[in-house]
Amino acid sequence: MISAEEIAAALDDVGLSNVAVARDLGCGAERVRRVRAAAGIPPYRRGRRRSYESWPEAFVARTVAVDGGHVEWLGPVSRTGTPLLRLGAETQTAYRYVFRVHHGRDPEGNAAPGCDFPGCVAGAHLEDWLLREQRRARGGST
């Protein structure tokens, strides 16, 4: 007979369901459920799990700094090429996320790179409607 300690040790792999552990150990899934509950191990959750613990961690994992202060996006993009930042089931554009972090406010309208590096996600290079208008008023290029 499989001991409760052996079941609890097998449950250390949070990606395994009660049924998977029971199958691997040759015991009943109900017994695994009881051991999980008694040991205070959270129940198995189906579905997509977070690859990263936080938005900053997800962003850093999908970017690389390049010459000129640009930051290249290596993650997923929308059909139109906009960098998409995902954390679990939540999605936001990388432009919006970085703009908010860098400028300390939400962008007015769309945030987009104001530099010539395609898809750049460097905070200092992102502009919203207000910053684009200010640049135009100073005589900067569009």
DRENMARGU-678228 format. One line per 10 residues: number of its first residue (from 1); for each residue x, y, z of N, C-alpha, C. Coordinates in Angstrom, 1 decimal, padded with zeros to 4 digits. Layout:
<nodes>
NUM) X Y Z X Y Z X Y Z  ...
</nodes>
This chain:
<nodes>
1) 000.8 -001.2 000.0 000.0 000.0 000.0 000.9 001.3 000.0  000.5 002.2 -000.8 001.2 003.5 -000.9 001.0 004.3 000.3  002.0 004.9 000.9 001.9 005.7 002.1 001.4 007.1 001.7  000.9 007.8 002.7 000.4 009.2 002.5 001.6 010.1 002.1  002.8 009.8 002.7 004.0 010.6 002.4 004.4 010.4 001.0  004.3 009.2 000.4 004.6 009.0 -001.0 003.7 009.7 -001.9  002.4 009.7 -001.5 001.4 010.5 -002.3 001.7 012.0 -002.2  002.0 012.5 -001.0 002.3 013.9 -000.9 003.5 014.3 -001.7  004.5 013.4 -001.7 005.8 013.7 -002.4 005.5 013.8 -003.9  004.6 012.9 -004.4 004.2 012.9 -005.8 003.4 014.2 -006.2
11) 002.7 014.7 -005.2 001.9 015.9 -005.4 002.7 017.2 -005.4  004.0 017.1 -005.1 004.9 018.2 -005.2 004.9 018.8 -006.6  004.7 018.0 -007.6 004.6 018.4 -009.0 003.2 019.0 -009.2  003.0 020.3 -009.0 001.7 021.0 -009.1 001.0 020.8 -010.4  001.7 020.4 -011.4 001.0 020.2 -012.7 000.3 018.8 -012.9  000.3 018.0 -011.8 -000.3 016.7 -011.9 -001.7 016.7 -011.2  -002.6 016.1 -011.8 -004.0 016.0 -011.3 -004.0 014.8 -010.3  -005.0 014.7 -009.5 -005.2 013.5 -008.6 -005.2 012.2 -009.4  -005.9 012.2 -010.5 -006.0 011.0 -011.3 -004.6 010.6 -011.9  -003.8 011.6 -012.3 -002.5 011.3 -012.8 -001.6 010.7 -011.7
21) -001.7 011.3 -010.5 -000.9 010.8 -009.4 -001.3 009.4 -009.1  -002.7 009.2 -009.0 -003.2 007.8 -008.6 -002.8 006.8 -009.7  -002.8 007.2 -010.9 -002.4 006.3 -012.0 -000.9 005.9 -011.9  -000.1 006.9 -011.6 001.4 006.7 -011.5 001.7 005.9 -010.3  001.0 006.0 -009.2 001.3 005.3 -007.9 000.5 004.0 -007.8  -000.5 003.8 -008.6 -001.3 002.6 -008.5 -002.3 002.6 -007.3  -002.8 003.8 -007.0 -003.8 003.9 -005.9 -005.0 004.6 -006.4  -006.0 004.9 -005.6 -007.2 005.5 -006.0 -007.1 007.1 -005.9  -007.8 007.7 -006.9 -007.8 009.2 -007.0 -008.4 009.8 -005.7  -009.4 009.1 -005.2 -010.1 009.7 -003.9 -009.0 009.7 -002.8
31) -008.2 008.7 -002.7 -007.2 008.7 -001.7 -006.2 009.9 -001.9  -005.8 010.1 -003.1 -004.9 011.2 -003.5 -005.6 012.5 -003.1  -006.9 012.7 -003.4 -007.6 013.9 -003.0 -007.6 014.1 -001.5  -007.8 013.1 -000.7 -007.8 013.2 000.7 -006.4 013.6 001.2  -005.4 013.0 000.7 -004.0 013.3 001.1 -003.7 014.8 000.7  -004.1 015.1 -000.5 -003.8 016.5 -000.9 -004.5 017.5 000.1  -005.7 017.3 000.4 -006.5 018.1 001.4 -005.8 018.1 002.7  -005.5 017.0 003.3 -004.9 016.9 004.6 -003.5 017.5 004.7  -002.8 017.5 003.6 -001.5 018.1 003.5 -001.5 019.6 003.2  -002.7 020.1 002.9 -002.9 021.5 002.6 -002.3 021.9 001.2
41) -002.2 020.9 000.3 -001.7 021.2 -001.0 -002.9 021.7 -001.8  -002.8 022.8 -002.5 -003.9 023.3 -003.3 -004.4 022.3 -004.3  -005.7 022.4 -004.6 -006.2 021.4 -005.6 -005.6 021.7 -007.0  -005.6 020.6 -007.8 -005.1 020.7 -009.2 -006.1 021.6 -010.0  -005.5 022.5 -010.8 -006.3 023.4 -011.6 -006.1 023.1 -013.1  -007.1 022.8 -013.8 -007.0 022.6 -015.2 -006.8 023.9 -015.9  -006.3 023.7 -017.2 -006.2 024.9 -018.1 -004.9 025.5 -018.1  -004.8 026.7 -018.7 -003.6 027.4 -018.9 -003.0 027.9 -017.6  -001.8 027.7 -017.4 -001.1 028.2 -016.2 -000.2 029.4 -016.6  000.0 030.2 -015.6 000.9 031.4 -015.9 002.3 030.9 -016.1
51) 002.9 031.3 -017.1 004.3 031.0 -017.3 005.2 031.9 -016.5  004.7 033.1 -016.2 005.4 034.1 -015.4 004.6 034.6 -014.2  005.2 035.1 -013.2 004.5 035.5 -012.0 004.0 036.9 -012.0  004.6 037.7 -012.9 004.2 039.2 -012.9 004.4 039.7 -014.3  003.8 040.9 -014.5 003.9 041.6 -015.8 005.3 041.9 -016.1  006.1 042.5 -015.2 007.5 042.8 -015.5 008.3 041.6 -015.9  008.1 040.5 -015.2 008.8 039.2 -015.6 008.4 038.8 -017.0  007.1 038.8 -017.3 006.7 038.4 -018.6 007.3 039.3 -019.7  007.4 040.6 -019.4 007.9 041.6 -020.4 009.4 041.3 -020.6  010.2 041.2 -019.5 011.6 041.1 -019.7 011.9 039.8 -020.4
61) 011.2 038.7 -020.2 011.4 037.4 -020.8 011.2 037.5 -022.3  010.5 038.5 -022.8 010.1 038.6 -024.2 010.8 039.7 -025.0  011.8 040.3 -024.4 012.5 041.4 -025.0 014.0 041.3 -024.9  014.6 042.1 -025.8 016.1 042.2 -025.8 016.5 043.6 -026.2  017.4 044.2 -025.4 017.9 045.5 -025.7 018.8 045.4 -026.9  018.7 046.4 -027.8 019.6 046.5 -029.0 020.2 047.9 -029.1  021.1 048.1 -030.0 021.8 049.4 -030.2 020.8 050.5 -030.3  021.2 051.7 -029.9 020.4 052.9 -030.0 019.3 053.0 -029.0  019.4 052.3 -027.9 018.4 052.4 -026.8 017.1 051.7 -027.2  017.0 051.0 -028.3 015.8 050.3 -028.7 015.7 049.0 -027.9
71) 014.4 048.6 -027.8 014.1 047.3 -027.2 013.3 046.5 -028.2  013.9 045.3 -028.6 013.2 044.5 -029.6 012.2 043.5 -028.9  011.1 043.4 -029.5 010.0 042.5 -029.0 010.2 041.1 -029.6  010.3 040.1 -028.8 010.4 038.7 -029.2 009.2 037.9 -029.0  008.2 038.4 -028.4 007.0 037.7 -028.1 005.9 037.7 -029.2  004.7 037.3 -028.8 003.6 037.2 -029.8 003.2 038.6 -030.3  002.6 038.6 -031.5 002.1 039.9 -032.0 000.7 039.6 -032.6  -000.1 040.7 -032.7 -001.4 040.6 -033.2 -001.3 040.5 -034.7  -002.5 040.3 -035.4 -002.5 040.2 -036.9 -001.9 041.5 -037.5  -002.0 042.6 -036.8 -001.5 043.8 -037.4 000.0 044.1 -037.0
81) 000.6 043.2 -036.2 002.0 043.3 -035.8 002.2 044.0 -034.5  001.1 044.3 -033.8 001.3 045.0 -032.5 001.8 043.9 -031.4  002.8 044.2 -030.7 003.3 043.3 -029.7 002.3 043.1 -028.6  002.0 041.8 -028.3 001.1 041.4 -027.3 001.7 040.8 -026.1  001.4 041.4 -024.9 002.0 040.9 -023.6 000.9 040.1 -022.9  001.2 038.8 -022.6 000.2 038.0 -021.9 000.7 037.5 -020.6  -000.2 037.4 -019.6 000.1 036.9 -018.3 -001.1 036.0 -018.0  -001.0 034.7 -018.0 -002.1 033.8 -017.8 -003.1 034.1 -018.9  -004.3 034.3 -018.5 -005.4 034.5 -019.5 -005.6 036.0 -019.8  -004.8 036.9 -019.2 -004.9 038.3 -019.5 -003.9 038.7 -020.6
91) -004.4 039.7 -021.5 -003.5 040.2 -022.6 -003.7 041.7 -022.6  -002.6 042.3 -022.9 -002.6 043.8 -023.2 -001.4 044.0 -024.2  -001.5 045.2 -024.9 -000.4 045.4 -025.8 000.8 045.8 -025.0  002.0 045.3 -025.5 003.2 045.7 -024.8 003.5 047.2 -024.8  003.0 047.9 -025.9 003.1 049.3 -026.0 002.4 050.0 -024.8  001.2 049.6 -024.5 000.4 050.2 -023.4 001.1 049.9 -022.1  001.5 048.7 -021.9 002.1 048.3 -020.6 003.3 049.1 -020.4  004.3 049.2 -021.4 005.5 049.9 -021.2 005.3 051.4 -021.0  004.4 051.9 -021.8 004.1 053.3 -021.7 003.7 053.7 -020.3  002.7 052.9 -019.8 002.2 053.1 -018.4 003.4 053.0 -017.4
101) 004.3 052.0 -017.5 005.4 051.9 -016.6 006.3 053.1 -016.7  006.7 053.4 -017.9 007.7 054.5 -018.2 007.2 055.9 -017.9  006.0 056.2 -018.3 005.5 057.5 -018.2 004.6 057.7 -016.9  004.3 056.7 -016.2 003.5 056.8 -015.0 002.0 057.1 -015.2  001.5 056.9 -016.4 000.1 057.2 -016.7 -000.3 056.3 -017.9  -001.6 056.2 -018.0 -002.1 055.5 -019.2 -002.0 056.4 -020.4  -001.7 055.8 -021.6 -001.6 056.6 -022.8 -003.0 057.2 -023.2  -002.9 058.3 -023.8 -004.1 058.9 -024.4 -004.1 058.4 -025.9  -005.1 057.7 -026.2 -005.2 057.0 -027.5 -004.2 055.9 -027.6  -003.7 055.6 -028.8 -002.8 054.5 -029.0 -001.4 054.9 -028.6
111) -000.7 053.9 -028.0 000.8 054.1 -027.7 001.5 053.4 -028.9  002.5 054.0 -029.4 003.3 053.4 -030.5 004.7 054.0 -030.5  005.6 053.3 -031.1 007.0 053.8 -031.1 007.1 055.1 -031.9  007.8 056.0 -031.4 008.1 057.3 -032.1 009.4 057.2 -032.8  010.1 056.1 -032.7 011.4 056.0 -033.4 011.3 055.2 -034.7  012.4 055.0 -035.3 012.4 054.3 -036.6 012.6 052.8 -036.5  012.8 052.3 -035.3 013.0 050.8 -035.1 011.7 050.1 -035.1  011.4 049.2 -036.0 010.1 048.6 -036.1 009.7 047.8 -034.8  008.6 048.1 -034.3 008.1 047.4 -033.1 008.8 047.7 -031.8  009.6 048.7 -031.8 010.4 049.1 -030.6 009.5 049.2 -029.4
121) 009.9 048.6 -028.3 009.1 048.7 -027.0 009.9 049.3 -025.9  010.8 050.2 -026.2 011.5 050.9 -025.2 010.6 052.0 -024.7  010.5 052.2 -023.4 009.6 053.1 -022.8 009.8 054.6 -023.3  011.1 055.0 -023.4 011.4 056.3 -023.8 011.1 056.6 -025.3  010.9 055.5 -026.0 010.6 055.7 -027.5 009.1 055.6 -027.8  008.3 055.3 -026.8 006.9 055.2 -027.0 006.2 056.5 -026.8  005.2 056.8 -027.7 004.4 058.0 -027.7 003.0 057.7 -027.7  002.2 058.6 -027.0 000.7 058.5 -027.2 000.3 059.7 -028.0  -001.0 060.0 -028.1 -001.5 061.1 -028.9 -000.9 062.4 -028.4  -000.9 062.6 -027.1 -000.4 063.9 -026.5 001.1 064.1 -026.8
131) 001.9 063.1 -026.7 003.3 063.2 -027.0 003.6 063.4 -028.5  002.8 062.8 -029.3 002.9 063.0 -030.8 002.6 064.4 -031.1  001.5 065.0 -030.5 001.1 066.3 -030.8 002.2 067.3 -030.3  002.8 067.1 -029.2 003.8 067.9 -028.6 005.0 067.9 -029.6  005.4 066.8 -030.1 006.5 066.6 -031.0 006.2 067.4 -032.3  005.0 067.3 -032.8 004.7 068.0 -034.0 004.7 069.5 -033.8  004.2 069.9 -032.6 004.2 071.4 -032.4 005.6 071.9 -032.3  006.6 071.1 -031.9 008.0 071.5 -031.8 008.7 071.4 -033.2  007.9 070.9 -034.2 008.5 070.8 -035.5 009.2 069.4 -035.8  008.9 068.4 -034.9 009.5 067.1 -035.1 008.8 066.4 -036.2
141) 009.5 065.4 -036.8 008.9 064.6 -037.8 007.8 063.7 -037.3  006.9 063.2 -038.2 005.8 062.3 -037.8 006.1 060.9 -037.9
</nodes>
